[in-house]
Amino acid sequence: MGGSAVVVGGGIGGLAAAIGLRLIGWEVTVVERAPVPADAGAGISLHANGIRALDVLGVGEAVRAAARPQYTGGTRVPGGGRLARMDGTALERELGTPIVGVPRAVLHHLLRAALPSECLLVGTEATSVDHTDAGRVRIPLGDTVLEADLVVAADGVGSRLRGLLFPRHPGPAYSGSTVLRAITEHPVELDTDFELTWGRGAEFGHIAFADGRAEWHAVLNSPPGVRHTDALAELRRRFGTWHDPIPALLDATRPDAVLHHDIHELATPLPAFTAGRIALLGDAAHAMTPNLGQGACQALEDAAVLTAALATEPTVASALARYDAERRPRSQSVARAARKAGRMGQQLTHPLAVAVRNTALRLAPSRVTVRTILRHADWTPPGLG
């Protein structure tokens, strides 16, 4: 089965879906509203499930070559004491690949490079969709209308298309946390590949990259919309007394490199990921908090499963029914687990609750941490036929 598809959204999930659709013989147009492809977001960790999805789509090798494996690290307290260790070697032994860290800009570039430039339509926003015809979907774009056999709505947490398809859904909800993040301007000497530090209502973490630079993020309990005139100065005030290398990471960052986003999620699960010939994918379908590092991986899973369903099912309708049946339970389960992890991790503020959690983590054997990661990362994509 082949056909034509319009992918709305040129982020990680949308580009991956376009790659998969072209791989199985579909004609694809990616509609991205940004005039220049958006590479914001600093850095990303990809677990085995995301890497396996990329392998099915034919770009896993290129991403591995650009990424840095995460073998060492774990979770600490602000004074530097260790709560838990990450055993990257054990994860690689279990899954065949370690977690890897890569700048989002690099991942976006690699995904775009796997598509012909004529597939990408940038600087154009899809604000509506007409799916009254059971056989075709129409996307108005200014003076033109794109027609397709399939539309993939990968337009992010604030998805306009999701709002049109499910007008009674409340949409994204503020999680209670805000995140500031950046990539250092130059390499920083680090003892670990990946690390999280939990304070009361605050988290600081880093991901080391292959070129020696690092991504860092600071997550804070905060009302939505709070912004600082000098974000870096505020972070130094909040985290300047925390253990090394946190002050060094902040010192290695340009003030204008700091990104600040409130974290929203689909706390109310969608009743379906499809409507007619339209499939919701990535954050448009299941935006989640970042506490498990699974947001992008789940979007990549979506792309791999959608590709496999369209490659092996006899009709678009049966393929989308299979996509919904396979993806909705799993991704919504991961979203619930991420929300729970945030409440027991960064968002925890009561001193007694923090002390109990920290004691439990210190006493838990390292295999418990490995099992927790395996619970979500040990996923195998379906074949393409």
Disulfide bonds with the S-S distance in Angstrom:
none
